[in-house]
Amino acid sequence: MSAIFEAVIKSMPNGKWYIELRDKESDRSVECFSIDEFAKYLNDWGEEYSHDVNVVWSNEENVSQIQINEVRMEMMEYENRLNSGEI
């Protein structure tokens, strides 16, 4: 059975976004202020579950569509770098 991680997009008062990553199994969480940081924690924590994890995404009500799109775009950019061997 896969471990379940929650990724919640949140907004800071200055308008920047961050992602709170939660591991429901071990009851730990971390605030990630970049996609690279998010990916590092996802990878590190995922090792404990042989990378058999499902990430459930959500966002707080005060997060704008623009912020959600920024996260999506940065995730796509990260994936492209990963697939090209840059990472």
Backbone as CSV, one residue per row, in Angstrom:
resi,resn,N_x,N_y,N_z,CA_x,CA_y,CA_z,C_x,C_y,C_z
1,MET,0.843,-1.185,0.000,0.000,0.000,0.000,0.889,1.251,0.000
2,SER,0.529,2.199,-0.798,1.301,3.433,-0.933,1.151,4.319,0.295
3,ALA,2.243,5.011,0.609,2.179,6.045,1.632,1.490,7.259,1.016
4,ILE,0.823,8.034,1.840,0.128,9.225,1.349,0.807,10.462,1.904
5,PHE,1.258,11.304,0.983,1.805,12.602,1.336,0.790,13.652,0.896
6,GLU,0.631,14.679,1.707,-0.222,15.808,1.334,0.675,16.987,0.984
7,ALA,0.359,17.645,-0.119,1.066,18.851,-0.542,0.025,19.964,-0.617
8,VAL,0.177,20.954,0.257,-0.789,22.051,0.329,-0.084,23.333,-0.090
9,ILE,-0.584,23.948,-1.148,-0.044,25.229,-1.602,-0.615,26.306,-0.691
10,LYS,0.277,27.129,-0.146,-0.131,28.198,0.767,0.453,29.518,0.288
11,SER,-0.095,30.594,0.804,0.337,31.929,0.403,0.865,32.702,1.609
12,MET,2.002,33.381,1.398,2.560,34.235,2.445,1.962,35.635,2.302
13,PRO,2.030,36.453,3.342,1.494,37.818,3.261,2.103,38.651,2.127
14,ASN,3.336,38.342,1.721,3.976,39.111,0.652,3.558,38.641,-0.745
15,GLY,2.648,37.657,-0.819,2.141,37.197,-2.108,2.884,36.015,-2.691
16,LYS,3.969,35.614,-2.062,4.708,34.448,-2.540,4.029,33.180,-2.040
17,TRP,4.221,32.104,-2.778,3.652,30.820,-2.385,4.709,29.938,-1.748
18,TYR,4.250,28.943,-1.025,5.099,27.863,-0.536,4.246,26.611,-0.450
19,ILE,4.894,25.477,-0.311,4.176,24.202,-0.249,4.464,23.556,1.094
20,GLU,3.405,23.216,1.802,3.557,22.438,3.025,3.414,20.970,2.648
21,LEU,4.472,20.205,2.864,4.467,18.779,2.562,4.278,18.025,3.867
22,ARG,3.283,17.132,3.881,2.988,16.347,5.081,3.050,14.867,4.765
23,ASP,3.711,14.139,5.636,3.742,12.681,5.573,2.744,12.192,6.613
24,LYS,1.624,11.681,6.153,0.555,11.275,7.066,0.938,10.057,7.902
25,GLU,1.813,9.220,7.379,2.219,8.009,8.099,3.051,8.344,9.345
26,SER,4.020,9.236,9.177,4.928,9.540,10.284,4.588,10.853,10.979
27,ASP,3.522,11.503,10.546,3.054,12.742,11.168,4.139,13.815,11.213
28,ARG,4.817,14.013,10.080,5.816,15.070,9.981,5.430,15.993,8.837
29,SER,5.923,17.224,8.914,5.640,18.184,7.848,6.811,19.150,7.720
30,VAL,6.871,19.761,6.541,7.924,20.731,6.263,7.359,21.776,5.306
31,GLU,7.832,23.004,5.429,7.462,24.070,4.510,8.554,24.186,3.457
32,CYS,8.162,24.094,2.200,9.099,24.155,1.075,8.862,25.453,0.308
33,PHE,9.922,26.219,0.129,9.802,27.522,-0.512,10.274,27.516,-1.961
34,SER,10.555,26.319,-2.480,10.887,26.172,-3.898,10.519,24.751,-4.325
35,ILE,10.406,24.556,-5.620,10.112,23.225,-6.147,11.307,22.301,-5.915
36,ASP,12.523,22.827,-6.012,13.705,22.009,-5.751,13.698,21.483,-4.317
37,GLU,13.348,22.344,-3.387,13.284,21.935,-1.981,12.172,20.889,-1.785
38,PHE,11.025,21.117,-2.401,9.907,20.173,-2.334,10.336,18.804,-2.876
39,ALA,11.001,18.803,-4.036,11.431,17.555,-4.662,12.440,16.819,-3.787
40,LYS,13.327,17.557,-3.129,14.322,16.936,-2.261,13.634,16.201,-1.112
41,TYR,12.698,16.867,-0.439,11.993,16.225,0.672,11.148,15.053,0.180
42,LEU,10.492,15.223,-0.943,9.679,14.150,-1.496,10.541,12.919,-1.771
43,ASN,11.713,13.139,-2.339,12.626,12.041,-2.627,13.172,11.408,-1.340
44,ASP,13.642,12.254,-0.429,14.222,11.750,0.821,13.199,10.969,1.637
45,TRP,12.027,11.540,1.828,10.989,10.858,2.609,10.464,9.633,1.868
46,GLY,10.383,9.732,0.551,9.879,8.629,-0.249,10.751,7.389,-0.175
47,GLU,12.054,7.590,0.064,12.967,6.448,0.194,12.520,5.499,1.298
48,GLU,11.940,6.046,2.347,11.488,5.227,3.475,10.340,4.298,3.085
49,TYR,9.678,4.606,1.982,8.543,3.802,1.504,8.864,3.169,0.152
50,SER,10.141,3.028,-0.159,10.594,2.497,-1.452,9.995,3.290,-2.612
51,HIS,9.810,4.571,-2.390,9.252,5.526,-3.362,7.833,5.154,-3.802
52,ASP,7.135,4.373,-2.986,5.738,4.021,-3.257,4.846,5.007,-2.511
53,VAL,4.717,6.217,-3.074,3.949,7.287,-2.440,2.956,7.903,-3.415
54,ASN,1.868,8.334,-2.875,0.886,9.128,-3.615,0.871,10.510,-2.986
55,VAL,0.935,11.539,-3.823,0.878,12.918,-3.336,-0.503,13.461,-3.635
56,VAL,-1.185,13.898,-2.580,-2.515,14.486,-2.699,-2.350,15.997,-2.594
57,TRP,-2.697,16.700,-3.678,-2.529,18.151,-3.748,-3.793,18.879,-3.342
58,SER,-3.591,20.031,-2.686,-4.689,20.953,-2.400,-4.085,22.340,-2.216
59,ASN,-4.928,23.311,-1.989,-4.447,24.662,-1.718,-5.388,25.343,-0.742
60,GLU,-4.842,26.296,-0.007,-5.659,27.082,0.895,-6.523,28.034,0.084
61,GLU,-7.593,28.490,0.692,-8.554,29.357,-0.006,-7.946,30.666,-0.489
62,ASN,-6.957,31.192,0.228,-6.392,32.495,-0.135,-5.328,32.408,-1.233
63,VAL,-5.075,31.220,-1.762,-4.089,31.047,-2.837,-4.748,31.415,-4.167
64,SER,-4.100,32.281,-4.917,-4.676,32.732,-6.187,-4.408,31.720,-7.302
65,GLN,-5.185,31.840,-8.359,-4.982,30.989,-9.530,-3.610,31.236,-10.136
66,ILE,-3.141,32.457,-10.053,-1.812,32.803,-10.554,-0.745,32.021,-9.793
67,GLN,-0.877,31.954,-8.475,0.084,31.205,-7.665,0.037,29.710,-7.999
68,ILE,-1.149,29.174,-8.170,-1.297,27.759,-8.540,-0.615,27.502,-9.878
69,ASN,-0.817,28.405,-10.829,-0.176,28.255,-12.140,1.343,28.355,-12.040
70,GLU,1.840,29.230,-11.163,3.290,29.338,-10.962,3.855,28.011,-10.463
71,VAL,3.171,27.388,-9.521,3.619,26.097,-9.002,3.608,25.061,-10.119
72,ARG,2.540,25.024,-10.895,2.456,24.073,-12.018,3.593,24.277,-13.009
73,MET,3.844,25.534,-13.368,4.901,25.830,-14.341,6.273,25.425,-13.793
74,GLU,6.519,25.715,-12.528,7.806,25.346,-11.949,7.941,23.837,-11.819
75,MET,6.835,23.137,-11.561,6.863,21.672,-11.521,7.196,21.116,-12.906
76,MET,6.607,21.687,-13.948,6.893,21.237,-15.315,8.352,21.504,-15.666
77,GLU,8.859,22.666,-15.287,10.257,23.004,-15.548,11.184,22.024,-14.820
78,TYR,10.868,21.700,-13.582,11.663,20.741,-12.821,11.643,19.376,-13.507
79,GLU,10.459,18.946,-13.927,10.328,17.654,-14.614,11.146,17.625,-15.902
80,ASN,11.135,18.719,-16.658,11.931,18.803,-17.884,13.423,18.694,-17.585
81,ARG,13.874,19.383,-16.527,15.285,19.304,-16.127,15.628,17.887,-15.691
82,LEU,14.729,17.247,-14.988,14.951,15.881,-14.523,15.044,14.923,-15.705
83,ASN,14.113,15.048,-16.660,14.087,14.163,-17.819,15.281,14.374,-18.753
84,SER,15.814,15.575,-18.771,16.964,15.858,-19.643,18.286,15.473,-18.990
85,GLY,18.236,15.028,-17.751,19.450,14.632,-17.058,20.184,15.788,-16.401
86,GLU,19.578,16.964,-16.438,20.188,18.145,-15.864,20.273,18.043,-14.333
87,ILE,19.356,17.279,-13.787,19.314,17.111,-12.316,19.794,15.715,-11.972
